Amino acid sequence: MNAYSPIGPVVGIVGAGQLARMTQQAAIALGVELRVLANAPGESAARVIVDTRIGDYRDLADLREFGKGCDAITFDHEHVPTEHIRALAAGGLQVHPGADALVHAQDKAVMRERLTAIGAPCPAWARVSDAAEAVAFAQEHGWPFVLKAIRGGYDGRGVWVCRTEADVTEAFAAGVPLMAEAFVPFERELAVLVARSPHGQGVSYPVVETVQQDGICVEVLAPAPGLDPEEAAQAQRVALNIAHELGVTGLLAVEMFQTAGGLVVNELAMRPHNSGHWTIEGARTSQFEQHLRAVLDLPLGSPSMTAPVVVMANLLGGDDPDLFKRYEHVMAHDPGVKVHFYGKEVRPGRKIGHVTVTGDDLDSCRARARHAAVHLTTGEYA
């Protein structure tokens, strides 16, 4: 615990991953003091934020102690029990997003029910309690179809594309509550990042394309290349309307499928998001600054881009943990590449950082970002 008195407002972030770590950069310039609740002192944000408290986000007593003296509480992840969030708010803490909003990012079935009710474009879906109900869904809506864990899935985990009854049996063997969704034959994946403040101001960043590999985002292209302006505007309207209808305060990332028949909403996240890391160098106001502005109910910043094209490539851990020995080549080869490391132990497939490139030409920016990402993680040259 720190002995000093905060100079500016204190924002408490439950969770100490890379999102909280990168929020610290924005907090410094805003004069905001960050406090994080970490599971262990070696976590990503705990390595760089002085006011780090160790505790369990599943323990209400730890959360209440953590919240003392905070002007606002927000989240690095969606795993805090909904009833605990309600209890914190009932105790007088300013929690953003609130429990009534965040549950839609925690529970996929609740999300689908609400999005369907407000008219957001969704695939056919249903709660399924056993394999027989899932097979009946497939017989009505077609094979293949998708089974999803109602809670807890991310980065491709907790998602099963079912082509046979054996696939259905395998999914239910996981022992978690599942829901079924019709398979969406999409052309590409898009994401819209919006922010909304407690008094209702809202802004939207440009629509981006996210490139996935094995269920993990490996690249983000801003703005989404070749996207019709009318469809881009529609995507932004859908995302802003969801934020309004759900009462979101802070950031909302809406992942969408672009299909031949139009846009379909896939997932929601109510926090800074991997699809928005490009905004650190690529937007007038980074997603991390925007989130702090929103949860403190400050005027929101401009979401406009700083360059015609921005490309972000994730760094996924490989077999060699010593990324820094290859850092010099990347910096010398292309001084315009911006590298962000998350202070995480390198493990195969784990997101350990990202690189961002800004410029005028999409192909050039993608090649530059790919060269840096491939060399840093493998030592090879793209």
C-alpha positions in Angstrom: 0.0 0.0 0.0 1.2 3.5 -0.8 1.9 6.2 1.7 1.5 9.2 -0.6 -1.7 11.2 -1.2 -3.1 11.0 -4.8 -2.8 14.3 -6.7 -5.5 13.4 -9.3 -8.5 11.1 -9.4 -7.9 7.4 -8.6 -9.1 4.7 -11.0 -9.0 1.2 -9.7 -8.6 -1.6 -12.3 -9.6 -5.1 -11.3 -7.1 -7.3 -13.0 -3.5 -6.7 -13.9 -3.0 -7.9 -17.4 -1.7 -6.0 -20.4 -4.8 -3.8 -20.8 -4.2 -2.3 -17.3 -0.5 -2.0 -18.1 -1.1 0.0 -21.3 -3.7 2.1 -19.5 -0.9 3.4 -17.2 0.6 5.2 -20.2 -2.5 7.2 -20.8 -3.1 7.8 -17.0 0.3 9.5 -16.6 -0.6 12.2 -19.2 -4.1 12.7 -17.8 -2.8 13.1 -14.2 -4.9 10.0 -13.2 -3.6 7.7 -10.5 -4.1 4.0 -11.3 -4.5 1.2 -8.8 -4.7 -2.4 -9.8 -5.9 -5.5 -8.1 -3.5 -8.3 -9.1 -3.5 -12.0 -8.3 0.3 -11.9 -8.0 3.0 -9.3 -8.0 4.6 -10.6 -11.2 1.5 -9.9 -13.4 1.9 -7.6 -16.4 0.5 -4.3 -14.9 1.8 -5.0 -11.4 5.3 -4.7 -12.8 4.8 -1.0 -13.8 2.0 0.4 -11.5 3.1 1.5 -8.1 -0.2 1.2 -6.4 -0.7 -2.6 -6.8 -2.8 -4.5 -4.4 -2.8 -8.3 -4.2 -6.1 -10.0 -3.9 -8.8 -12.2 -5.4 -11.3 -10.7 -7.8 -13.7 -13.4 -6.8 -13.6 -12.3 -3.1 -16.1 -9.5 -2.2 -14.1 -8.5 0.8 -10.9 -8.1 -1.3 -12.9 -6.0 -3.8 -14.4 -3.8 -1.2 -11.0 -3.1 0.4 -9.5 -2.5 -3.0 -12.2 0.1 -3.8 -11.6 2.3 -0.8 -10.5 5.7 -2.0 -11.1 5.0 -5.7 -13.0 7.6 -7.7 -14.0 4.9 -10.2 -13.7 1.1 -10.5 -13.3 -0.6 -13.9 -12.0 -3.9 -15.2 -9.1 -5.5 -17.1 -11.3 -8.6 -17.7 -15.0 -9.7 -17.5 -14.6 -12.4 -14.9 -15.6 -10.6 -11.7 -18.9 -12.2 -10.4 -21.9 -10.1 -11.3 -23.3 -10.1 -7.8 -20.0 -8.6 -6.5 -20.2 -5.8 -8.9 -23.8 -5.0 -7.7 -22.6 -5.1 -4.1 -19.8 -2.6 -4.9 -22.2 -0.2 -6.5 -24.7 -0.6 -3.7 -21.9 0.3 -1.3 -21.4 3.7 -3.1 -18.6 2.9 -5.5 -18.7 4.2 -9.0 -18.3 1.0 -11.1 -18.0 1.3 -14.9 -19.4 -0.6 -16.6 -22.1 -1.5 -14.2 -23.3 -5.0 -13.5 -26.4 -4.6 -15.7 -24.2 -3.8 -18.7 -21.2 -6.0 -18.0 -23.4 -9.2 -17.7 -23.9 -9.0 -21.5 -20.1 -9.5 -22.0 -20.0 -12.2 -19.3 -22.9 -14.3 -20.4 -23.4 -15.0 -24.1 -26.9 -16.2 -23.8 -28.0 -13.0 -21.9 -26.2 -11.1 -24.6 -28.1 -12.8 -27.4 -31.4 -12.4 -25.7 -30.9 -8.6 -25.2 -29.4 -8.0 -28.7 -32.3 -9.9 -30.3 -34.7 -7.8 -28.3 -33.2 -4.5 -29.4 -33.1 -5.5 -33.1 -29.3 -5.9 -33.4 -28.3 -8.3 -36.3 -27.7 -11.8 -34.8 -27.5 -15.3 -36.0 -30.2 -17.9 -35.1 -29.4 -19.2 -31.6 -30.8 -21.2 -28.7 -29.8 -22.4 -25.2 -29.2 -26.1 -25.3 -29.1 -28.3 -22.3 -27.9 -31.6 -23.9 -26.6 -33.1 -27.1 -30.1 -34.0 -28.2 -31.3 -30.4 -28.1 -28.1 -29.3 -29.9 -28.7 -31.9 -32.7 -32.3 -30.7 -33.0 -31.0 -27.1 -33.4 -28.7 -28.3 -36.2 -31.6 -30.2 -37.9 -33.6 -27.0 -38.0 -30.8 -24.5 -38.8 -28.3 -26.6 -40.7 -24.9 -28.3 -40.3 -22.4 -27.2 -39.4 -23.4 -25.1 -36.4 -21.5 -23.6 -33.5 -21.6 -24.5 -29.8 -20.3 -21.9 -27.4 -19.6 -21.9 -23.7 -22.1 -19.4 -22.2 -19.4 -18.0 -19.9 -15.6 -17.9 -19.9 -14.6 -18.5 -23.5 -12.1 -16.2 -25.3 -9.5 -16.4 -28.1 -11.2 -19.4 -29.7 -11.5 -21.3 -26.4 -15.0 -22.5 -25.5 -16.1 -22.6 -29.1 -16.9 -25.8 -31.1 -17.7 -25.8 -34.8 -19.9 -29.0 -35.0 -20.1 -30.9 -38.2 -21.2 -34.2 -36.8 -23.0 -35.6 -33.8 -19.6 -36.8 -32.5 -18.5 -33.1 -32.4 -21.6 -32.3 -30.4 -20.7 -35.1 -27.9 -17.2 -33.8 -27.6 -18.4 -30.2 -26.8 -20.8 -31.4 -24.1 -17.9 -33.5 -22.6 -16.4 -30.2 -21.5 -19.0 -30.0 -18.8 -20.0 -26.4 -19.1 -23.3 -24.7 -20.0 -23.6 -24.3 -23.8 -25.6 -22.4 -26.4 -26.0 -23.1 -30.1 -25.7 -20.6 -32.9 -26.2 -21.0 -36.6 -22.9 -21.1 -38.5 -22.3 -17.7 -40.2 -20.7 -17.9 -43.7 -18.8 -14.7 -43.3 -16.5 -12.9 -45.7 -14.4 -11.3 -43.1 -14.4 -10.2 -39.4 -14.8 -6.6 -38.4 -14.7 -4.8 -35.1 -16.1 -1.4 -34.0 -14.8 0.2 -30.8 -17.1 2.8 -29.2 -17.0 4.7 -25.9 -19.9 6.0 -23.8 -19.7 8.2 -20.7 -22.1 8.1 -17.8 -23.9 11.2 -19.0 -24.4 9.6 -22.4 -21.8 11.1 -24.7 -20.7 8.6 -27.2 -17.9 8.3 -29.9 -17.0 5.7 -32.4 -13.6 4.8 -33.8 -13.3 3.8 -37.5 -14.4 0.2 -38.3 -11.4 -2.2 -38.5 -10.8 -5.6 -40.0 -9.5 -8.2 -37.7 -7.5 -11.2 -39.2 -7.8 -14.4 -37.2 -5.6 -17.5 -37.0 -6.8 -20.5 -35.0 -9.3 -18.3 -33.2 -6.7 -15.7 -32.2 -6.5 -12.2 -33.7 -3.1 -11.8 -35.4 -3.6 -8.6 -37.3 -5.8 -5.5 -37.3 -6.3 -3.2 -40.3 -7.5 0.3 -39.7 -9.7 1.4 -41.4 -11.2 -1.9 -42.7 -10.0 -1.9 -46.3 -12.6 -1.6 -49.1 -15.5 -1.3 -46.7 -18.4 0.6 -48.2 -18.9 3.9 -46.3 -22.6 3.2 -45.8 -21.9 -0.2 -44.3 -19.1 1.3 -42.1 -21.6 3.9 -40.9 -24.2 1.2 -40.2 -21.6 -0.8 -38.2 -20.9 2.3 -36.1 -24.6 3.0 -35.6 -25.2 -0.6 -34.5 -22.3 -0.4 -32.0 -23.4 3.0 -30.5 -27.0 1.8 -30.2 -25.9 -1.3 -28.3 -23.8 0.8 -26.0 -26.9 3.0 -25.4 -29.4 0.3 -25.0 -27.2 -1.8 -22.6 -26.2 1.3 -20.6 -22.4 0.8 -21.2 -20.1 3.2 -19.5 -16.5 3.0 -20.8 -15.4 1.2 -23.9 -17.4 -1.3 -25.9 -15.9 -3.5 -28.6 -18.4 -5.0 -30.9 -17.0 -7.9 -33.0 -19.0 -8.4 -36.2 -19.1 -10.7 -39.3 -19.4 -9.1 -42.7 -21.6 -11.4 -44.8 -23.1 -11.3 -48.3 -26.4 -10.5 -46.5 -25.1 -7.8 -44.2 -23.5 -7.4 -40.8 -24.0 -9.9 -38.0 -22.9 -9.2 -34.4 -20.6 -11.9 -33.0 -19.2 -10.9 -29.6 -19.0 -8.0 -27.1 -16.2 -6.8 -24.8 -16.6 -3.9 -22.3 -13.0 -2.8 -21.8 -10.1 -1.8 -23.9 -9.8 -4.5 -26.6 -7.1 -6.1 -28.8 -8.8 -4.7 -31.9 -8.1 -1.2 -30.5 -4.4 -1.4 -29.7 -3.6 0.4 -33.0 -5.1 3.5 -31.4 -2.0 4.2 -29.2 -0.1 5.5 -32.3 -3.0 5.5 -34.8 -5.7 7.7 -33.2 -5.8 11.2 -31.7 -7.1 9.6 -28.5 -6.0 6.1 -27.6 -8.6 3.6 -26.5 -6.9 3.6 -23.1 -7.2 7.3 -22.6 -10.7 7.2 -23.9 -11.7 4.5 -21.4 -10.3 6.6 -18.5 -12.1 9.7 -19.8 -15.3 7.7 -20.0 -15.2 6.1 -16.6 -14.4 9.4 -15.0 -17.2 11.1 -17.0 -14.8 13.5 -18.6 -15.4 14.9 -22.2 -14.5 12.2 -24.6 -11.5 12.6 -27.0 -11.3 12.6 -30.8 -11.3 9.1 -32.3 -9.9 10.3 -35.6 -6.9 8.6 -37.1 -3.4 10.1 -37.2 -2.6 8.5 -40.6 -4.5 7.1 -43.6 -3.6 3.5 -42.7 -2.7 1.8 -39.5 -1.7 -1.9 -39.1 -1.3 -3.7 -35.8 0.2 -7.2 -35.6 0.1 -9.3 -32.4 3.3 -10.9 -31.1 2.6 -14.5 -30.3 5.1 -16.4 -28.2 7.2 -19.1 -29.9 9.9 -21.5 -28.8 12.6 -18.8 -28.1 11.8 -16.6 -25.1 14.6 -14.0 -25.8 12.8 -11.5 -27.9 15.1 -8.6 -26.9 18.1 -10.1 -28.7 16.1 -9.4 -32.0 14.9 -6.0 -31.0 17.9 -4.1 -32.4 17.3 -5.5 -35.9 13.7 -4.4 -35.9 14.4 -0.9 -34.7 17.3 -0.4 -37.1 15.5 -1.9 -40.1 12.4 0.2 -39.7 12.5 3.1 -37.1 8.8 3.8 -37.7 7.7 0.5 -36.2 6.4 0.8 -32.7 6.9 -2.2 -30.5 4.9 -2.9 -27.3 5.9 -5.7 -24.9 3.5 -6.8 -22.2 6.0 -7.9 -19.5 4.7 -11.5 -19.8 6.6 -14.8 -19.7 6.9 -16.1 -23.3 4.9 -19.2 -24.0 4.0 -20.7 -27.4 0.8 -19.0 -28.8 0.5 -16.5 -25.9 0.0 -12.8 -26.7 3.2 -11.2 -25.4 3.1 -7.9 -27.3 2.2 -6.1 -30.5 3.7 -3.9 -33.2 2.1 -1.0 -34.9 2.9 0.7 -38.2 1.3 3.9 -39.7 1.5 5.0 -43.3 -0.3 5.8 -46.5 -0.3 2.4 -48.2 -2.0 -0.7 -46.8 0.3 -3.3 -48.5 3.4 -1.5 -47.4 2.2 -1.2 -43.8 1.2 -4.8 -43.6 4.5 -5.9 -44.9 6.4 -3.8 -42.4 4.3 -5.0 -39.5 4.6 -8.6 -40.6 8.4 -8.3 -40.9 8.7 -7.0 -37.4 6.3 -9.4 -35.8 7.8 -12.5 -37.5 11.4 -11.6 -36.8 10.7 -10.7 -33.1 8.9 -13.9 -32.4 10.9 -16.4 -34.6 14.1 -14.8 -35.8 13.0 -15.3 -39.4 12.5 -12.7 -42.0 9.0 -12.2 -43.5 
